[in-house]
Amino acid sequence: MAVDATTFKALGRTWRFKFGWAAICRLEERYDKPLGEIFADMLPGITPEMLEQPERLMLAAARLRHSHLSALIAAGLEIEADFDGDAVAEIMDELGLEGALRLIFTGQQNDLPAAKGGTPKKAPARPKGPKR
């Protein structure tokens, strides 16, 4: 398994993984929470730094629901119409825990809006309407 910023290999093919707006919206709609709360709930106490500290990662993973990891992976995949939950499970089997977490954290760091240029620009002022 090889992971880079947005692609990885599993099941004999290259997949594209992206936490773009579509993925964020899929997660927020499914769990009825903002993205930050979803990550906090789904990855309790797990940080990117733990990928380099296997003992800490394994201790923290005891509180992790693997179905949540699968949901995060599924949300970030650019999927075809025939894609199903079994395919996500097969991908997860090939990635393993560390590979799945590395992919999620890489996607989170590279694809979320604030990660691509710091602070989002201020929204333009709304045009003033006629006074009533």
Contacts in CASP RR format, 6 or more apart in sequence:
PFRMAT RR
TARGET T0000
AUTHOR 0000-0000-0000
METHOD contacts of the structure
MODEL  1
MAVDATTFKALGRTWRFKFGWAAICRLEERYDKPLGEIFADMLPGITPEM
LEQPERLMLAAARLRHSHLSALIAAGLEIEADFDGDAVAEIMDELGLEGA
LRLIFTGQQNDLPAAKGGTPKKAPARPKGPKR
1 8 0 8 1.000
1 9 0 8 1.000
1 10 0 8 1.000
1 94 0 8 1.000
1 95 0 8 1.000
1 96 0 8 1.000
1 99 0 8 1.000
2 8 0 8 1.000
2 9 0 8 1.000
3 99 0 8 1.000
3 102 0 8 1.000
3 103 0 8 1.000
3 106 0 8 1.000
4 106 0 8 1.000
5 106 0 8 1.000
5 107 0 8 1.000
5 110 0 8 1.000
6 16 0 8 1.000
6 17 0 8 1.000
6 18 0 8 1.000
6 106 0 8 1.000
6 107 0 8 1.000
6 110 0 8 1.000
6 111 0 8 1.000
7 14 0 8 1.000
7 15 0 8 1.000
7 16 0 8 1.000
7 17 0 8 1.000
8 14 0 8 1.000
8 15 0 8 1.000
8 17 0 8 1.000
8 95 0 8 1.000
8 103 0 8 1.000
9 15 0 8 1.000
10 90 0 8 1.000
10 91 0 8 1.000
10 94 0 8 1.000
10 95 0 8 1.000
11 87 0 8 1.000
11 90 0 8 1.000
11 91 0 8 1.000
11 94 0 8 1.000
15 77 0 8 1.000
15 78 0 8 1.000
15 91 0 8 1.000
16 77 0 8 1.000
16 78 0 8 1.000
17 73 0 8 1.000
17 76 0 8 1.000
17 77 0 8 1.000
17 78 0 8 1.000
17 103 0 8 1.000
17 107 0 8 1.000
18 76 0 8 1.000
18 78 0 8 1.000
18 107 0 8 1.000
18 111 0 8 1.000
19 75 0 8 1.000
19 76 0 8 1.000
19 107 0 8 1.000
19 108 0 8 1.000
19 111 0 8 1.000
19 112 0 8 1.000
20 76 0 8 1.000
20 111 0 8 1.000
20 112 0 8 1.000
23 75 0 8 1.000
23 76 0 8 1.000
23 111 0 8 1.000
24 35 0 8 1.000
24 75 0 8 1.000
24 112 0 8 1.000
26 75 0 8 1.000
26 76 0 8 1.000
27 35 0 8 1.000
27 38 0 8 1.000
27 71 0 8 1.000
27 72 0 8 1.000
27 75 0 8 1.000
28 34 0 8 1.000
28 35 0 8 1.000
28 38 0 8 1.000
30 71 0 8 1.000
30 75 0 8 1.000
31 38 0 8 1.000
31 41 0 8 1.000
33 41 0 8 1.000
35 112 0 8 1.000
39 108 0 8 1.000
41 68 0 8 1.000
42 64 0 8 1.000
42 65 0 8 1.000
42 68 0 8 1.000
42 69 0 8 1.000
42 71 0 8 1.000
42 72 0 8 1.000
43 64 0 8 1.000
43 68 0 8 1.000
43 101 0 8 1.000
43 104 0 8 1.000
44 60 0 8 1.000
44 63 0 8 1.000
44 64 0 8 1.000
45 60 0 8 1.000
45 63 0 8 1.000
46 57 0 8 1.000
46 60 0 8 1.000
46 61 0 8 1.000
46 64 0 8 1.000
46 101 0 8 1.000
48 105 0 8 1.000
48 109 0 8 1.000
50 56 0 8 1.000
50 57 0 8 1.000
50 60 0 8 1.000
50 101 0 8 1.000
51 57 0 8 1.000
51 98 0 8 1.000
51 101 0 8 1.000
51 102 0 8 1.000
51 105 0 8 1.000
54 98 0 8 1.000
57 97 0 8 1.000
57 98 0 8 1.000
57 101 0 8 1.000
61 97 0 8 1.000
66 92 0 8 1.000
66 97 0 8 1.000
69 92 0 8 1.000
69 97 0 8 1.000
69 100 0 8 1.000
69 101 0 8 1.000
69 104 0 8 1.000
70 85 0 8 1.000
70 88 0 8 1.000
70 89 0 8 1.000
70 92 0 8 1.000
72 100 0 8 1.000
72 104 0 8 1.000
73 88 0 8 1.000
73 91 0 8 1.000
73 92 0 8 1.000
73 95 0 8 1.000
73 100 0 8 1.000
73 103 0 8 1.000
73 104 0 8 1.000
74 85 0 8 1.000
74 88 0 8 1.000
77 83 0 8 1.000
77 88 0 8 1.000
77 91 0 8 1.000
92 100 0 8 1.000
95 103 0 8 1.000
108 115 0 8 1.000
109 115 0 8 1.000
110 116 0 8 1.000
113 120 0 8 1.000
114 120 0 8 1.000
END
